[in-house]
Amino acid sequence: MQILGIDIGGTGIKGAPVDTETGTLLAERYRLLTPDSGKPKAMAKVVAKVAEHFDWKGPLGAGFPAVVQNGIVRSAANIDASWIDTDGEGLLRDVTGGLPVRLVNDADAAGIAEMTFGAGKDHKGVVMMLTVGTGIGSALFIKGVLVPNTELGHLEMNGEDAEKQASDAARQRKELSWKKWAKSFDQYLQMIERLFTPDLIILGGGAVKNFDNFASLLTVRAKVVPAQLLNEAGIIGAAMAAADLVN
């Protein structure tokens, strides 16, 4: 089954056709910059350009950095506020000439890929996937079943959103060493553990490239492992989320 997967991010929008049976990309990823405005129509046009690059005529799955409920965008923590209550699926259908579209939370998409083909494969316990980059995205799985739109990067920690202290962007902004950043990130993981008692925590996003720099500083009981699919997870998972659109 071949579906176009697109990962819509705050800095870039990238995609590739995916074989959803094997989780492999069928062409080299194509990436364009996210428009500075971050507004719906501008971003949708870039998604259309990615589809056009592959001359795509079939179903399209897209991961998006927000709560997505039945195709409607319901939050806008790291995107323009005009996205709230926008029919994201309808907008993308319009700009791509009527292609079948599925829009899902981006961390959920990455989690779907990791649970099927990556670090969470065949794991039947409670698994938490966290994408640690510009913000912190989350995907919760119980016996392999996704609980969508958890958005746990916005839990309150020390009086503000956790991702403002524990994301990779926060580390860079504050110019923290990995050791100092790990203290905040470990506090966040401890909070996740108190709430959900996961058996496994999978870390994706930009920070995972430096996993060895902070892994030994984490104190949670859960097993913490790096994601295996890395930059491809969001694309693969988005395509898999659209599998039901195939005739």
C-alpha positions as CSV (number, residue, x, y, z in Angstrom):
1,M,0.0,0.0,0.0
2,Q,1.5,3.3,-1.1
3,I,0.5,6.5,0.7
4,L,2.1,10.0,0.7
5,G,3.3,10.9,4.2
6,I,3.9,14.5,5.1
7,D,5.4,15.9,8.3
8,I,4.3,19.5,8.9
9,G,6.7,21.2,11.3
10,G,7.3,24.7,12.6
11,T,10.4,25.1,10.4
12,G,10.0,22.6,7.6
13,I,7.4,20.6,5.8
14,K,8.7,17.3,4.4
15,G,7.2,14.3,2.8
16,A,7.7,11.1,0.8
17,P,5.7,8.2,-0.6
18,V,5.6,5.3,2.0
19,D,5.1,1.6,1.7
20,T,2.9,1.2,4.7
21,E,3.4,-2.6,4.8
22,T,7.1,-2.3,5.4
23,G,7.5,1.3,6.7
24,T,10.0,2.2,4.0
25,L,10.2,5.4,2.0
26,L,9.8,4.9,-1.7
27,A,11.6,8.1,-2.7
28,E,14.0,10.6,-1.2
29,R,12.3,13.0,1.3
30,Y,11.4,16.3,-0.2
31,R,11.5,19.3,2.2
32,L,10.4,22.9,1.9
33,L,10.5,25.7,4.5
34,T,7.5,26.4,6.6
35,P,6.1,29.9,5.7
36,D,7.0,32.6,8.2
37,S,3.4,33.5,8.8
38,G,2.5,30.0,9.8
39,K,-1.1,30.7,8.7
40,P,-3.4,27.9,7.3
41,K,-3.5,28.8,3.6
42,A,0.2,29.6,3.4
43,M,1.2,26.3,5.0
44,A,-1.4,24.3,3.0
45,K,0.1,25.6,-0.2
46,V,3.5,24.2,0.8
47,V,1.9,20.8,1.5
48,A,0.4,21.0,-2.0
49,K,3.9,21.7,-3.4
50,V,5.2,18.6,-1.7
51,A,2.4,16.5,-3.2
52,E,3.0,18.1,-6.6
53,H,6.8,17.2,-6.4
54,F,5.8,13.5,-6.4
55,D,3.0,14.0,-8.9
56,W,0.8,12.4,-6.2
57,K,-2.7,11.2,-7.1
58,G,-3.6,9.0,-4.1
59,P,-4.3,9.3,-0.4
60,L,-2.2,11.6,1.8
61,G,-1.5,11.5,5.5
62,A,-0.1,14.5,7.3
63,G,1.2,14.9,10.8
64,F,0.5,18.3,12.4
65,P,1.8,20.0,15.6
66,A,-1.5,20.5,17.3
67,V,-4.5,18.6,18.7
68,V,-6.4,17.3,15.7
69,Q,-10.0,16.1,16.3
70,N,-11.8,14.5,13.3
71,G,-9.7,16.6,11.0
72,I,-10.3,19.9,12.8
73,V,-7.3,21.6,14.5
74,R,-8.1,22.4,18.1
75,S,-5.0,24.0,19.5
76,A,-2.1,26.2,18.4
77,A,0.7,26.2,21.0
78,N,3.5,26.3,18.4
79,I,1.6,27.5,15.3
80,D,-0.4,30.6,14.4
81,A,-3.6,31.0,16.4
82,S,-5.7,31.2,13.2
83,W,-5.4,27.5,12.9
84,I,-7.7,26.9,15.8
85,D,-11.0,25.4,14.7
86,T,-9.8,25.2,11.1
87,D,-10.9,22.2,9.1
88,G,-7.3,21.1,8.3
89,E,-8.3,18.0,6.3
90,G,-10.7,20.0,4.2
91,L,-8.2,22.7,3.6
92,L,-5.6,20.2,2.5
93,R,-8.1,18.4,0.3
94,D,-8.9,21.7,-1.4
95,V,-5.3,22.7,-2.2
96,T,-4.3,19.3,-3.4
97,G,-7.2,19.1,-5.9
98,G,-9.4,16.8,-3.9
99,L,-6.9,14.1,-2.7
100,P,-8.1,12.0,0.2
101,V,-6.5,13.4,3.3
102,R,-6.0,12.4,6.9
103,L,-4.6,14.9,9.4
104,V,-3.3,13.7,12.7
105,N,-1.2,15.0,15.6
106,D,2.5,14.9,14.7
107,A,3.7,13.1,17.8
108,D,0.9,10.5,17.4
109,A,2.1,9.9,13.8
110,A,5.7,9.4,15.0
111,G,4.4,7.1,17.7
112,I,2.4,5.0,15.3
113,A,5.6,4.4,13.2
114,E,7.8,3.6,16.2
115,M,5.2,1.2,17.6
116,T,4.9,-0.6,14.3
117,F,8.4,-0.6,12.9
118,G,10.7,0.9,15.5
119,A,11.6,0.9,19.2
120,G,8.1,0.0,20.4
121,K,7.5,-2.9,18.0
122,D,5.6,-5.8,19.6
123,H,5.5,-4.0,23.0
124,K,2.1,-4.7,24.7
125,G,2.5,-2.6,27.8
126,V,2.1,1.1,28.4
127,V,4.4,3.0,26.1
128,M,5.0,6.8,26.0
129,M,6.5,8.3,22.9
130,L,8.0,11.8,23.4
131,T,9.3,14.0,20.6
132,V,11.8,16.4,22.1
133,G,12.5,19.3,19.7
134,T,10.9,22.7,19.3
135,G,8.4,21.6,21.9
136,I,7.6,18.3,23.5
137,G,5.1,16.1,21.7
138,S,3.6,12.9,23.2
139,A,1.9,9.8,22.1
140,L,0.5,7.3,24.6
141,F,-0.1,3.6,23.7
142,I,-1.8,1.1,25.9
143,K,-1.4,-2.5,24.6
144,G,-0.5,-1.1,21.2
145,V,-3.6,1.1,21.0
146,L,-3.1,4.9,20.6
147,V,-4.7,7.4,23.0
148,P,-4.7,10.4,20.7
149,N,-3.9,14.0,21.2
150,T,-2.3,13.8,24.7
151,E,-0.1,16.9,24.1
152,L,1.7,16.3,27.4
153,G,4.4,18.9,26.6
154,H,1.9,21.4,28.0
155,L,1.6,19.9,31.5
156,E,2.4,22.5,34.1
157,M,5.9,22.2,35.6
158,N,7.3,24.9,37.9
159,G,4.4,27.2,37.0
160,E,4.7,27.1,33.2
161,D,4.4,24.7,30.2
162,A,6.9,21.9,30.7
163,E,8.2,22.2,27.1
164,K,9.3,25.8,27.8
165,Q,11.9,24.2,30.3
166,A,12.5,20.7,29.0
167,S,12.4,20.8,25.2
168,D,15.5,20.8,23.1
169,A,14.7,24.4,22.0
170,A,14.7,25.4,25.7
171,R,18.2,23.9,26.1
172,Q,19.4,25.8,23.1
173,R,17.7,29.1,24.1
174,K,19.2,29.0,27.6
175,E,22.5,27.7,26.3
176,L,22.4,24.8,28.8
177,S,24.9,22.0,29.0
178,W,23.4,18.5,28.5
179,K,23.9,17.9,32.2
180,K,22.0,21.0,33.3
181,W,19.2,20.4,30.7
182,A,18.9,16.8,31.8
183,K,17.9,17.9,35.2
184,S,14.8,19.6,33.9
185,F,14.1,16.9,31.4
186,D,14.4,14.3,34.2
187,Q,11.9,16.2,36.3
188,Y,9.5,16.2,33.4
189,L,9.9,12.4,32.9
190,Q,9.3,11.8,36.6
191,M,6.0,13.7,36.2
192,I,5.1,11.6,33.3
193,E,5.9,8.5,35.3
194,R,3.8,9.5,38.2
195,L,0.8,10.1,35.9
196,F,1.0,7.1,33.6
197,T,3.6,4.6,34.9
198,P,4.8,3.7,31.4
199,D,6.8,0.5,30.9
200,L,8.7,2.1,28.1
201,I,9.5,5.7,27.1
202,I,10.7,6.3,23.5
203,L,12.5,9.5,22.8
204,G,12.4,11.1,19.4
205,G,13.0,14.6,18.0
206,G,16.2,16.6,17.8
207,A,17.4,15.8,21.2
208,V,17.6,12.1,20.6
209,K,20.7,12.6,18.3
210,N,22.5,13.3,21.5
211,F,20.9,10.5,23.6
212,D,24.2,9.3,24.9
213,N,25.0,12.7,26.4
214,F,22.1,12.6,28.8
215,A,20.7,9.0,29.1
216,S,22.7,8.1,32.2
217,L,21.4,11.2,34.0
218,L,17.8,10.1,33.8
219,T,16.4,8.5,37.0
220,V,12.9,7.2,36.0
221,R,12.1,3.5,36.6
222,A,10.8,3.1,33.0
223,K,13.1,1.9,30.3
224,V,14.1,4.9,28.2
225,V,15.3,4.3,24.6
226,P,15.9,6.4,21.6
227,A,13.6,6.2,18.6
228,Q,14.8,4.1,15.7
229,L,13.1,5.8,12.8
230,L,14.4,9.3,13.6
231,N,13.4,11.9,11.0
232,E,11.4,9.4,9.0
233,A,9.0,8.5,11.8
234,G,6.6,11.4,11.3
235,I,6.3,10.8,7.6
236,I,5.8,7.0,8.0
237,G,3.3,7.3,10.7
238,A,1.3,10.0,8.9
239,A,1.0,7.7,5.9
240,M,-0.1,4.8,8.1
241,A,-2.8,6.9,9.7
242,A,-4.3,7.4,6.2
243,A,-4.4,3.7,5.4
244,D,-8.2,3.6,5.8
245,L,-8.5,6.1,2.9
246,V,-7.2,3.5,0.4
247,N,-10.1,2.0,-1.7
